[in-house]
Amino acid sequence: MRLHRLDITAFGPFGGAQSVDFDALSTAGLFLLHGPTGAGKTSVLDAVCYALYGSVPGARQGGQGTHLRSDHAEPGTRTEVRLELTVAGRRLEITRQPPWERPKKRGTGTTLDKAQTWLREYDAVHGTWKDLSRSHQEIGEEITQLLGMSREQFCQVVLLPQGDFARFLRADAEARGKLLGRLFDTQRFADVEKRLAERRRTTEARVREGDTALLADAHRMQQAAGDAMELPDLAPGDPGLAVAVLAAAAVARSTARERLTVAHCGLTAAESAHTRAQEELAEARELARLQARFTEAQDRAARLAERAGEYEETRARMERGRKAETVAPALELREDAENAHRRAALAEAHARRALPEDQADSGVPGLAAAARRAAEELGSLASARRAEHRLTELLTERAGLDREERADEDTAREADAWLDGWEPARAALQARIDAAQEAASRAESLAARRDPARRRLDAARRRDRLTSDVAAAERQALDSGQRAQNSRERWLDLKEQRLTGIAAELAAHLTDGAPCAVCGATEHPAPARKNAGHVDRDAEQQAFDEHQKAERKYEEHKQLKTELQADLKAVTAEVGGTPADRIAAEVTELEREFEQARREASALHAAHEELRRAEGEREQRLQARQQSAVRAAARLTRRDTLDREQGTLEAELTRARGTAESVAARAAQLERLAAVLTEAADAARTAEEAAVRLKDADARLADAAYRAGFDTPAAAAGALLDPATHRALQHRLDERQSEESAVRAVLAEPETVAASKRAPADLAAATERAADAERRLRKAASARDEAARRTTELDRLSARAEDGARRLAPLREEYDRVARLAALAAGTGADNERRMRLESYVLAARLEQVAAAATARLRLMSAGRYTLVHSDDRSGRGRSGLGLHVVDAWTGRERDTATLSGGETFFASLALALGLADVVTDEAGGVRLDTLFIDEGFGSLDDQTLDEVLDVLDSLRERDRSVGIVSHVGDLRRRIHAQLEVVKDRTGSSLRRRGV
């Protein structure tokens, strides 16, 4: 990495724009960055770091970059850092602008602009810069990848802070570990330690969880086994727990199987006794059943003998009923004939009551002949019906013609009256249209004049307001300008007072043994003291803030005054000096005339529409009057035709209706007469036929009763049974026969007869013996089931415990392995003799490399006297690995680096810093570092040592490096010709190049 150019604007103490040409400074290989205390030497290095990483080292970073802005910068100047460098063979330009709280362009107050970043690359082929990115994240990742170092590593490797390495030499192992850990990024090894510890805790918890589950199964097995199992006195995680649990489970299973065998034998004996008792109970029950069956059969036979007479009577009644069933069809036929004859007689009597008196006693032939004559006369009235219907239509049409004639006459009279007033109405409407058109033209002319008049009125009013606003703004700007000048003078006075007493302010932070921030000395014999009127930084900052606030307020008031004056000039050019009141009166009169013309013009459309409707109505009335005249002529012709047809039809109808009021009435009379005669003839004929059928049915019934053995038909009807009675009697007979058969069968059974001859069965004693055998069997079965359940449960729990022990075995092996590795990495295991952690082991290797690289330069700086060596010895009860000793070739003894003097500590720390830079560079992938900076510490060296140190630094040019020394030691200005001087004054610091 080589730096070419740095441009800074409004950054740190630099109020304006400053540039650093590193190419010119690097030609000599070694250059000096010097200046008085507080001028801003370190700020140059901060700018380099900020350009690369977007932040500055250590405590100087704060406020998200807002504190980087120079207090000396003008309010309108934005802070910016631009760095041009070559890294990994690519020439890049990085520009960064931190957040900026700038004055608002309009109004008062400030607004915050976001941070900006640009990355460009130089295209050597075309000779132009090419934009790569504007993203903070992308640019940060790109620079970190190219450099191969984080910000912390860059600050330690490129910007070598000697104070940090002096403390590194005197620090203990823990402090060295923290610094080396940040530089070499050994967090991954610490993460390995944490990961191993976490895995150890995880596997230990899983092992304990498995042992807990195993002990839970053991407790369940103890409950299942009763007093046949004893649990081992071990806790979860103890070695041998699984073996002890499985052994106790095996003993419990063996005991349970022995008890199961004994229970099986007891159950077999109980089952045999129960079987014998059940057989004896079954024999007693069967004997009691047969004896009861025989007794019951004898009782049933006695009851049958008692009901023998009832049985014979029922059988005789059933026999008569079967004979009467042969007469039943004849009885039904005679009943049907009698019912039909009765209905026919009633119908005939009803029909004859409706006949005329001259036909009331007529027979069937006379009634039929009279019905035919009425039907013939009814047929002859069809033509008269049509004529009567046509006459009704004619009368209706004649009435319609009369109504039409009256309507036409009314229409003609109304049309004549309306048309008489047409001409005056048309003239009035046309006059309204002409007046509205004239008003519309006048309103259009007035509207064109109205808008310009309104604008002139608004401009005049705005002119008057701006005149007063400009006067107020001028007074306000004058006052704020005076206040800004007073606050600036007060701030500059306080700043000068503070710079005069700055030595006392720096001396307030000195402590014995700590190097001075100005000269680097550790002894402070006569520090400066604060006087009575000392001004501290807070007072100066408060005055500066008040000055900045007053300046911003003054700029805001000046800007407002300028804007108001420009607006007043523009408005005055537009409206002139005419008073606003006179323009307002003109606008009011113009508005009144426009509104009146607009109201008059709004009637134009309505007048046009009214004239159009009137003309349409005139055309309709003329057409209606003409059509009514045509219809009147047609009505005269039609009325004559209708009169002739009406006379003919009326003569025909007079002849046809006779004495009736109408032909329809005559036809209705004939229809009713024909229907009555026909109905009476049919009823008389039906009655005669029903009488014949009744006589025939009586003869057949008498013959059927005689053949069935009955004296009269009435006797046969009385013996006839209905279906329900027949089914009930038959059921009684069937039950009697079934009962007799069943009784005879029981009394004939050999086993039943034999049982009746034996002694009565003792069923109660047999039942008691069977119940006692049942209780003994249940008890034996319960004992066997309990033993079997216990054995099964023990087998199941033992199998689960064995399975859990098998699954737990690999986990326990893993836990033992992980626990050993975690203890080894953490430095707590017995195998780690030096109690060195894994991260410390890696850092020890890196420290050994750093010590070897630093020794090559330390020998040159110390004239071969000192050598840095790494030590991994333990310090007291602590851990080993990060010890650093110096070997003194003059005494041959090895001692701690804390025993070096101030000058020796400087060049030892410088050698250590250079060696660390080489090692970190190699660690970062071998990125070439062509530009280095060394910050302070040279004031503690004598002339000879200073020459040797400068020779070592000058030898760095052999690797084409340029080294910048940051110091205010005066002797270095004579020894190093290429210089970059930082000059400070009241308006901010500036940069000046010398010797190149």
ZIJOTA-V687961 format. One line per field, one symbol per residue. ss: DSSP state (h for helix, s for strand, l for the rest). Layout:
ss=???
This chain:
ss=lssssssssssllsssssssshhhhhlllsssssslllllhhhhhhhhhhhhhllllhhhllhhhhhhsllllllllllssssssssllssssssssllssssllllllssssllssssssssllllssssssllhhhhhhhhhhhhlllhhhhhhhlssshhhhhhhhhllhhhhhhhhhhhhllhhhhhhhhhhhhhhhhhhhhhhhhhhhhhhhhhhhhhhhlllllllllllllllhhhhhhhhhhhhhhhhhhhhhhhhhhhhhhhhhhhhhhhhhhhhhhhhhhhhhhhhhhhhhhhhhhlhhhhhhhhhhhhhhhhhlllhhhhhhhhhhhhhhhhhhhhhhhhhhlllhhhllllhhhhhhhhhhhhhhhhllhhhhhhhhhhhhhhhhhhhhhhhhhhhhhhhhhhhhhhhlhhhhhhhhhhhhhhhhhhhhhhhhhhhhhhhhhhhhhhhhhhhhhhhhhhhhhhhhhhhhhhhhhhhhhhhhhhhhhhhlhhhhhhlllllllllllllllllllllllllllllhhhhhhhhhhhhhhhhhhhhhhhhhhhhhhhhhhhhhhhllllhhhhhhhhhhhhhhhhhhhhhhllhhhhhhhhhhhhhhhhhhhhhhhhhhhhhhhhhhhhhhhhhhhhhhhhhhhhhhlllllhhhhhhhhhhhhhhhhhhhhhhhhhhhhhhhhhhhhhhhhhhhhhlllllhhhhhhhlllhhhhhhhhhhhhhhhhhhhhhhhhhhlhhhhhhhllllllhhhhhhhhhhhhhhhhhhhhhhhhhhhhhhhhhhhhhhhhhhhhhhhhhhhhhhhhhhhhhhhhlllllllllllhhhhhhhhhhhhhhhhhhhhhhhhllllsssssslllllllllllssssssllllsssshhhllhhhhhhhhhhhhhhhhhhhhhhlllllllsssssllhhhllhhhhhhhhhhhhhhhhhllssssslllhhhhhhllssssssllllllsssssll
